[in-house]
């Protein structure tokens, strides 16, 4: 486990602070799930989107359709 990973006691503490008390048997699965989500988000943060406009700049229906393949 890396230093950045959430431990089961920390998961329980954070859940409690959010008003979501966890039963003891849920501490480890919640910590594992949170760590997995964190690892996925970390990969997404590393992606280089260059000149890709934000989603708010997309206008549905304004794209041009052509049948060329």
N, C-alpha and C positions, 0 to 999 in steps of 0.2 A: 504494500500500500504506500503510495507516495504521500508526501507531507501535505499536499493540497487536497487529498481525499477526505471526505466527510466520514467520521466514525459513527457507529451506531448511537453512542451516548450523545454526540453532537446533533445527530438527526433528531433524536427525541427532544433535545433542548430547543432546537429551532422550531420544531413542530409545536411544542408547547408555547413558545413565544408567539406563534401565529394563531394560537387558540385552537390548535388541533392536537390534543393530547393523544399519544400513541400507546397502545398496549405494548408491553415488553417484547412480545414475540414479533412485533412489526418493526422494531428498531433497525435490525440488520437489513431486511428487504428494502426499507425506505432509504437507508444510507446507500445501498448498492444501486438503487434506481437513480437517486440523485447524482451519484458519481458517474453513472453511465450518461445521463443527460448532460452533465458538465463536460464529459469527454467529447460528445457529439458537438456541443456548442463551441468548444475550443477548436475543433477542426473547421467549423464554419467560419470562425473568426479569422482563420489563416488564409481563407480563399481570397484571391485577388480579383475583384470585379471590374477593375480598370474603369472604363467609361460607361458601365452599365447604369442607366438612370434608375432612381428609386422607383418602387412600385407606384407611388403617388403620381409619377409622370406618365404612367401607362393609361391610355384611353381605349377602352374596349370598343370595338366596332370601327375604329379608325384605321385598322391595319388593311393593307391592300392584299387582296387574294388574287393569285394567278394560278393557272393550271399547269405551269411549266414544271417539269420534273428534272 
